[in-house]
Amino acid sequence: MKINVEVECSPEEARRFMGLPDLAPVHEKYLATLTNSMDGVVAPDLIENMMRSWMPMGDAGMGMWRKMFESSNK
């Protein structure tokens, strides 16, 4: 037997229903810091350390981010 249930709701409603945390403020702060780094306001080394602690990546992934920041500061 197969039963399908369709629920219409916004992503916000689904997040609340599932009990997931609201990470919008964290996401906005992360994007603001990333944007400021690209504009030269924040040192790229600071962003690299922050990203390394938040998102464990291999050296290849960190190299990609480093090149992006260095090219945006020129």
Secondary structure, DSSP 8 states (H G I E B T S, - for coil): ----------HHHHHHHHT----HHHHHHHHHHHHHHHTTSS-HHHHHHHHHHHS---HHHHHHHHHHHHHH--
